[in-house]
Amino acid sequence: MGPAPAQLLASARALCDAFASKAPPDELLSHFSTTHSISAFEHGLPLLAPFLGRPFTGRTGPTSVPAYFQLLTKYLTFEDMSFSDWAVDADARRVSLKGSARFTWAEGNGEGQGWDEKFVYMLDFDDEGKVTDYQVWADSGAAYLAHRGELAGKIKEFAETQDT
């Protein structure tokens, strides 16, 4: 028998609260299983951003879960992160939820370019209520344009077409 729905929800909320409070990767990792393999995967084309479309597995190495969180910290900042629409599937040991935040690209040509984003998390858990698999669906197009330094111009162009 696995964790109760309330435990899965509490575990998911704890990870999301830690992420929203900009906890360091080591603290985020404390919410992940130590008895099962762990993974992080942000859906999208790998050519759009260094943290997209690549499986990050395990606790150590350049393609580990901590490496994923370090890449996010390197390339993105955020503010006003919040979560809603929590859905718990106790049989599958899974919690899905929506999030939103204001993201800003933090380096290179796109440094300082920001966008408001809605995203979805799907978290799978072990029998102790610790995360095994962390998946994200987000706005990879905005991240790509920000990375290239093109997002602010595209937003301005779009706003101008809406005014006419």
C-alpha positions as CSV (number, residue, x, y, z in Angstrom):
1,M,0.0,0.0,0.0
2,G,1.3,3.4,-1.0
3,P,1.1,6.8,0.6
4,A,-2.3,8.3,1.3
5,P,-3.6,11.1,-1.0
6,A,-3.1,13.6,1.8
7,Q,0.6,12.6,2.1
8,L,1.1,12.8,-1.7
9,L,-0.4,16.3,-1.7
10,A,1.7,17.4,1.2
11,S,4.9,16.1,-0.4
12,A,4.0,17.8,-3.7
13,R,3.3,21.1,-1.9
14,A,6.5,20.9,0.1
15,L,8.6,20.5,-3.1
16,C,6.7,23.3,-4.9
17,D,7.0,25.6,-1.9
18,A,10.7,25.0,-1.8
19,F,11.1,25.7,-5.5
20,A,8.9,28.9,-5.2
21,S,11.1,30.1,-2.3
22,K,14.2,29.6,-4.5
23,A,15.7,26.9,-2.3
24,P,19.1,25.7,-3.4
25,P,19.4,22.5,-5.5
26,D,20.4,20.4,-2.4
27,E,17.3,21.4,-0.6
28,L,15.1,20.6,-3.6
29,L,16.9,17.2,-3.8
30,S,15.8,16.4,-0.2
31,H,12.3,16.0,-1.6
32,F,13.4,13.2,-4.0
33,S,13.5,9.5,-3.3
34,T,16.7,7.9,-1.9
35,T,15.3,4.4,-2.5
36,H,14.3,4.6,-6.2
37,S,15.9,6.1,-9.3
38,I,15.0,9.8,-9.8
39,S,14.5,11.9,-12.9
40,A,13.7,15.4,-14.0
41,F,12.5,16.2,-17.5
42,E,11.2,19.4,-19.0
43,H,9.4,18.8,-22.2
44,G,10.6,20.7,-25.3
45,L,13.2,20.7,-28.1
46,P,16.7,20.4,-26.7
47,L,18.0,23.1,-29.1
48,L,15.7,25.7,-27.5
49,A,17.4,25.8,-24.1
50,P,20.0,23.8,-22.2
51,F,17.5,22.4,-19.7
52,L,14.8,21.3,-22.2
53,G,14.2,17.9,-23.8
54,R,17.0,16.1,-22.0
55,P,16.5,13.5,-19.3
56,F,18.2,14.3,-16.1
57,T,18.6,11.2,-13.9
58,G,20.3,10.3,-10.6
59,R,21.9,12.4,-7.9
60,T,25.4,13.1,-9.4
61,G,26.9,14.0,-12.7
62,P,26.3,16.5,-15.5
63,T,23.0,14.9,-16.4
64,S,21.7,14.5,-12.9
65,V,18.6,16.0,-11.2
66,P,20.7,18.5,-9.3
67,A,22.4,19.5,-12.6
68,Y,18.9,20.3,-14.0
69,F,18.1,22.6,-11.1
70,Q,21.5,24.2,-11.4
71,L,20.8,24.9,-15.1
72,L,17.5,26.5,-14.2
73,T,19.3,28.7,-11.6
74,K,22.0,29.7,-14.2
75,Y,19.6,30.6,-17.0
76,L,16.4,31.8,-15.3
77,T,15.2,33.9,-12.4
78,F,11.5,34.1,-11.4
79,E,9.1,35.9,-9.2
80,D,5.5,35.6,-8.0
81,M,5.5,31.8,-8.5
82,S,2.2,30.2,-7.4
83,F,0.6,26.8,-7.8
84,S,-3.1,25.7,-8.2
85,D,-5.4,23.0,-9.5
86,W,-3.8,20.1,-7.6
87,A,-4.9,16.7,-8.8
88,V,-3.9,13.6,-6.8
89,D,-4.0,10.1,-8.2
90,A,-3.1,7.9,-5.2
91,D,-3.3,4.7,-7.2
92,A,-0.6,6.0,-9.7
93,R,1.2,7.8,-6.8
94,R,1.1,11.0,-8.9
95,V,0.2,14.6,-8.4
96,S,-0.4,17.0,-11.3
97,L,-0.7,20.8,-10.9
98,K,-0.6,24.1,-12.6
99,G,1.9,26.9,-11.8
100,S,2.5,30.4,-12.9
101,A,5.3,32.9,-12.5
102,R,7.2,35.7,-14.1
103,F,10.4,34.4,-15.6
104,T,13.5,36.3,-16.7
105,W,16.4,35.1,-18.8
106,A,19.5,35.6,-16.7
107,E,22.5,35.6,-19.1
108,G,23.8,36.3,-22.5
109,N,22.0,38.1,-25.3
110,G,18.7,37.7,-23.6
111,E,19.7,38.8,-20.1
112,G,16.8,40.7,-18.5
113,Q,14.1,39.6,-21.0
114,G,11.1,38.4,-19.1
115,W,7.7,36.8,-19.6
116,D,4.6,35.6,-17.7
117,E,4.2,31.9,-17.9
118,K,1.8,29.2,-17.0
119,F,3.2,25.7,-16.7
120,V,2.3,22.2,-15.6
121,Y,4.1,19.8,-13.2
122,M,3.5,16.0,-13.0
123,L,5.2,14.5,-10.0
124,D,5.5,10.7,-9.4
125,F,6.3,9.4,-5.9
126,D,7.8,6.3,-4.2
127,D,6.0,4.4,-1.5
128,E,7.4,6.8,1.1
129,G,5.9,9.9,-0.6
130,K,9.2,11.1,-2.1
131,V,9.5,12.3,-5.7
132,T,10.8,9.8,-8.2
133,D,9.9,11.6,-11.5
134,Y,9.5,15.3,-12.0
135,Q,8.1,16.5,-15.4
136,V,7.4,20.0,-16.6
137,W,5.5,21.3,-19.5
138,A,6.2,25.1,-20.0
139,D,6.5,27.8,-22.6
140,S,9.7,26.7,-24.4
141,G,9.1,29.3,-27.1
142,A,9.4,32.2,-24.7
143,A,12.5,30.7,-23.2
144,Y,14.1,30.3,-26.6
145,L,13.3,33.8,-27.8
146,A,14.5,35.3,-24.5
147,H,17.7,33.2,-24.7
148,R,18.3,34.7,-28.2
149,G,17.5,38.3,-27.0
150,E,14.4,38.4,-29.3
151,L,11.5,38.1,-26.8
152,A,11.1,41.8,-25.9
153,G,10.9,42.8,-29.5
154,K,8.4,40.1,-30.3
155,I,6.2,41.1,-27.3
156,K,6.3,44.7,-28.5
157,E,5.4,43.8,-32.1
158,F,2.5,41.6,-30.8
159,A,1.2,44.4,-28.6
160,E,1.3,46.9,-31.5
161,T,-0.8,44.5,-33.6
162,Q,-3.4,44.3,-30.8
163,D,-3.8,48.0,-30.6
164,T,-5.0,48.4,-34.2
